[in-house]
Amino acid sequence: MFFKTILSFFLLVFSLSSFAFGEWEFSGFASIGAGKLDQENVRYIDFTDEWSMNSDSVLGLQAQVELSDRWSFITQVVANGYDFTEDDPYTPKVEWFVLGYQIDSSTQARIGRFRTPQYLYSTTLEVGYTYQWVRPSQNAYPLFMSPFKHLDGIDLSHATSVGDVDLNYQVFAGITEGTYEGTMGEAPWSFGGNFTASWSDFTARISGHQLNLNIDYPGFEEIGLVAGYQQLASIYAGNPEAEAALLLIPASFNAEEQITNYVSLGMEWAINDWTLASELMHYRSEDRNFANDADGYYISAAYQWGNVSPYIMIGEYHNRFSDDVKNKVLASEQVIAQGVNTDLDTLRAQTIAVFDLFNVDQETITLGVRYDFHPKADFKFEVEYFNFLSDSYGNFYPDSPSEVGTTAVLTSFVIDVVF
């Protein structure tokens, strides 16, 4: 029913511009897409070996008003087909709710909820019409950062120029929280900034963001790891050293006040009929408890041929889970040796195997084409090839790990519209 509605909606909005009602201005965007993997037993976002129409489908509405010469207000409500939470598909959520104050012609302060400005396309992350591909590369837009896509806080931006170069500075601070595949994360405080330089048809950007994270993953309790160590620890209640070593392991399954740092570099260059773009990200967290380090990048090239634009994109993504939990498992062997308790040996092996699943190494190659069939609408089709390295499953979630191949192909298409 939703897709019949949105298709009808497309037909109505193609001829419309942003419109005003009194002092208010209204606009919006929508995408409807579908994708399918070439193999069974794995899931990527919401894609499986059956056609899925949720992962890339979205509807967003925006309203803004100039309250005075200096004050303004903007709000945006977005309904995603899939957003890594347990909410029903297309549940409307407030992504922007910002009160802005124009300090002078070059400087603005804002307070409220706004997009966390981590990436080159942060402010238009769900507006598919604004970028070349079906979706931004997950190599540089890591999925595990999805819960922190918006920030409740304040920011300050300043624009200036030096010769022909336009410069923009932004600093921000606030709180953020969300859920990713059952993992609940919150940052009681976070802050960061970015710097953008643009001249002619070239744009370069650097961004940094620090978060103080609390992370809770109930999955470790659901598969019995927590209860397993607690039960075994009770057996060694008369041995304080052994009991403490065993209880220390499940105590590290969550993260409290984990300091993490995220840095990204991006560039875009439009030269003649070519558009080149690249971003890389560098994520680091303290090596304790539930934590990870990640690096990734993409390089993209597109050629504009009339209304048609074929493109190619390559990239890599690497994620390494903290060795802290594994080291605590190994340390427990110094107190209770292997072979003394077979149940404990099994639990240790299971723990290491589960945490190894968080390690990711993948390469991707994407070939696609964009067709702008209307001044405010496009159609995109692409094929993305995944090569899993180091016995990992990339960003995929396997149902039966032993049956997952070393490669996968995702075929997808989308229609984007802005109005």
N, C-alpha and C positions, 0 to 999 in steps of 0.2 A: 504494500500500500504506500509506503514511504516513497519508493522509487517512481511509482506512477505519479505521485504528487509532485516530486521534484522535477520530473521530466516535463510535466505541464507547466511548472514554474519557470523552467528555462525558456519556454516558448513565449511566456508573458514578459520576461524581463529583458530579452535581447534588445528591445527597442527603447528601453528606459535608461535614463541617467540617474545619478543620485538626485533625490528630490527633497524639497523642504516642506515643512509643515509649521507655519509660524516661524519662529526663530530656529527650529530644529532642522538638522539635515540628516537624512537617512540613507544608508547604503548597505551593501551586502555582498556576499560571495557564496558560491556553492560548487561542489565537485561531486560527480558520481562516477565511480570506477569499479573495476572488477579485476581479479587476478587469480592465478592458479599455479601451484607448484608441480613439478614433473615427477615427484615421488611421494610415496606414502610414508606414514609413521613420523612425520615431522610437521611442525607448525612454525610459521614466521609471521610475526604480528598476528593477523587473523587469517593468513593464507594457508591452505592445505592443498591436497590433491583434488579438491572440489572447488569450483568457482566460488569465490567470496566477493561480496559487494560491500563489505563494511570497512575494510582497512583504509581505503582512500576516499571514502564518501564523507562529505561534511556540508553543513549549512551554517552560515554565520550572518548575523544581522548587527548593524552598527548604527548608533545615534550619537550626534554631537551637537553642541550649541555653544555659541559665543555669549557668555553671560555679561561681559562688559569689554572695554578696550583691553583689559589685562587678564580677566578670568575666563576660563573655558572648561567645558566638561565633555567627556567622551565615555561611552560604554559600549561593550560588545558582548553578545551572547553567541556561543558556538555549540552546535550539536554534532558530535563526532560519531561515526559508525562504530569505531573501536578506539579506546583510549587507555588500555592496559589496566583498567579498574574493573570492579565487579558490577558497575552500574549498567543499566539496560542501554542497548545501543540507541544513539541519538537523544540521549538525555541532555537537555540544554544546560549549559554552565556559563557563568560569567567569567570571561577571560580578561576584559578591560573594564575598569570602573575608576576613572582618573579625573581628578580636579587639577587643572593647570593654571599657573600664574606666570604671566610674561613679565619678567623683571625689567628687561629692556628689549630692544629690537633683536638682540643676539642671544639672550639668556632666558631660559625657562626653567621653572621648578614645578614638579608634579608630586602629588600624593594620592595613594589609592592602590588599585591592582593594575599591573601592567605586565606585558611580556618581559621575561628575563632576557636582557639583551646579550646573549652569549654568542650568537652566530651572525653571519652575514645576512641571513634571511629571517632573523628572529621575529621581527615585527609582522612579517607576512607568512609565518611558518605554515599556516593552514590555508592560505590563499594561493591555491595551485596555479592560478593564472600568472602570478608574478615571477615564476621561475621556469626554467626550460624543461625539467624532467617531470615524470609522474609524481615523484616525491624527492625531497632532498636526500642526499646520500647518508645512510645510517652509519657509514664509516666515520664521518665527521660530525654527525648529529646523533650521538649514541642513544640507544633506546632507554638505557637505564637512567638518563637524565630527564625523561619525560615527566616524572612527577613534579619537577621543579621548573616547568615551562613558564609559570607566571610567579610574580613576586608581589607581596603586599608590603608596600613601603613607600619610599621617597626616592626621587632622582633629581639631578640637576644637569642641564645640558647647556653648552655654549658653542656657538658657531662663529667662525671668523675666517679670514683668508689671508694668504701671503702670496702676493703676486697673482698668478693664475690658479693657485692651489686653494681649494676650499677645505677647511679643517673643522672637525666637530669633536668636541670632548663631552663625555658623559660619565657621571659617577652615580652610583645607586646603592641603596641599603634597604634591608627589610627581612621579612620572614617568608618561608615557603614550605609547603608540605604536599604530599600526594602518595599514590599507591602505584606500584609497578609489579605486575604479575604476582600479587599476593604479598610483596614486600612493602611495608609501610615506612616511609621516610619523612622526616621533618627537619627543618633547619630553624632553630629558635632565633638565629641571627645569620645573616649573610651580607656581603658587600662586594662591590667590584666597580669596574669602570672599563671604558673602551675609548679608542681613538680612531677616527676615520679621516682619511685624506683622499680627496678626489680632484683630478684635473683632467681636462679633455674628456676622454672616454675611459679613463682608468680609475679604479677605486681600490684602495687598500685599507685593511682594518685589522686592529689587534684588540683583543678583549681578555680581561682577567676577572675571575670570580672565585671568592672563597666562601665556603659554607661550613657551618658547625653542625654536623649531621647526627641525628639519632635514627637508627635503622632497626626495624623489628621484622623478622621473617618467620611467621608461624609455621612454615613448611617443615622446619626442623623438629617441631613438636609433633606435627601430623604424621611424620614417617617414623616416629619413635626414638629419635636420637637423644633428645633431652631426657625422656623417661628412662631410657636404657642406661645412661651414665648415672642418673640419680639412683636407680635400683642397684647397680653394681657398687656404687659408692657406699650404700648402706651396708653391703656385705663386709666392707673394709672399715666399718665404723671404729673398730678397735685399733686401727692403724692410721693415725692422723695424717701422716705423709701421703699414704696411698689414697685416702679419702679425699684429701685436698687436691691431689693431682687429677683425679677423675672429675671432681666437681668444677675444676677450673676450665675444662673443655667446653661443656655446654654454656658456661657463663660467658664464653667468648663468641657465641653464635649471634649475638646482637651487638650493636655499636652505640655507644653513648658519647656525645660530644666529640665526635670524630672530625678532625679538621681535614677538609679536602680543598684542593685547589684545581681550578679549571682554567686553561689558557687556550685561546683559539686565534689563528691567523687566517685571514681571507683576502682574496683579491678577485676582481672581475675586470675584464678588458674587452671592450668592443672595438674591433679594428676592421675596417671595411665591412665585409659581410660575415666576419667571424666574431664569435663571442667566446672568450676563454674565461674559465672560472676555476678556482681552487680554494680549498679550505683544509686546514689541519687542526687537530685538537690534541691536547696533552692534559691528562687528568691524573692527579696524584693524591693519595690519602695516606694517613699514618699507617704504618705496618703493625696494626694491632686489631684483634677481634675481627668483626665482619667488615672487610675493607677490600678495595681493589685499585689497581693502576690500569690506565687505558691510554692507547694512542691510536690515531687513525687519520686518514686523509682521503681526498678525492681530487682528481684533475679532470676537467670537462672541456670539451670543444664542440661548438655548434656552428653550423653554416646556414645563413639565411638565404633561401632561394625562393623569392616571392613570398607567398604565404606559408611555405613549407620550410621546416628547419630540422634536418637530420642532426643527430648528436651522438657522441660517444663519451663514456665516462669510465675511468678506471679508479680503483682505490683499494685500500687495505684497512683492516681493523684488528687490533690486538688488545686483549684484556687478560690481566694477570691477577688472580685473587691472592690476597695476603697469605703469606706462609705462616702467619702467627698461629692459626688454628692447627695446621698440620704439625707445627713445631711442638705444640702442647700435647698433641696425640703422641708424637714420638718421645716426648719427655716423660710421658706416663709409663713408657716401656722401661725407663731406667728404674722405676719404682716397682712396677709389676711386670716382670719379663714376659715376652711372648711365650705362649705354651702353658702358662700357669692357669689361665682361665680362658677356655675356648670361646665363651660368649663375649668376653671382652675383646679377644682377638678379632672376632667377626665384626663387632661394633666399631673398632678402630678402622678396619679396612673399609667398612661402609662409609664412615665419616670422610676419610680421605677421598674415596671415589665420588661422593656427593660434591665435595668442594672442588674437585678437579673439573667437574662439569661447568663451573663458572669460568674456566680458562678458555679463551677464544683466540683463534688465529684464522683469518680468512682473507682471501683476495676476491675482488669482484670486477667484472667487466660488463658494462651496460651499453646496449645499442638501442636507439630509439628515434622517433620522429615526432615533431609537433606540427600540427596544421591549424593555423588561425583562420577558421572559417567564418568568423564574425569579428568586428572590432573589439568585442568584449567577451569573446568565447574561443576556446581552443579544444582540439582533440589531440591526445597524446597516446602513443603506443610504444612500448619498450619491452625488451627482453634482457633480464639481468642474470648473469652467470656467476655462481658462487663456487669458489674452490676452498674447501676446508683443509686447514693445515694442522700439523701437530696432533693428529687424532682428536681434534675438537669438532664441534658441530656448529661453528660460527655463531650467529645470532639466532639459530634455530632451536626449537624445543623438541627433542626426540621423544616419541612414545616408546619405541623399542630401539635403544641405542645400537644394539648389535646389527640391526637391519638398515641403518642409515649409511648411505654411500659417502664418498669423499667429495662429491660435487652435487649441485642442485641448480635448477633453472626456474626462474619466476617470470611468467608472462603476464603482463598487465596492461590495461588501458584506462583512460580517464577522460571525462569531459569537464572542463573548468569554465566558470562564468563569473564575471563581476557585474554589479549593477548599482 
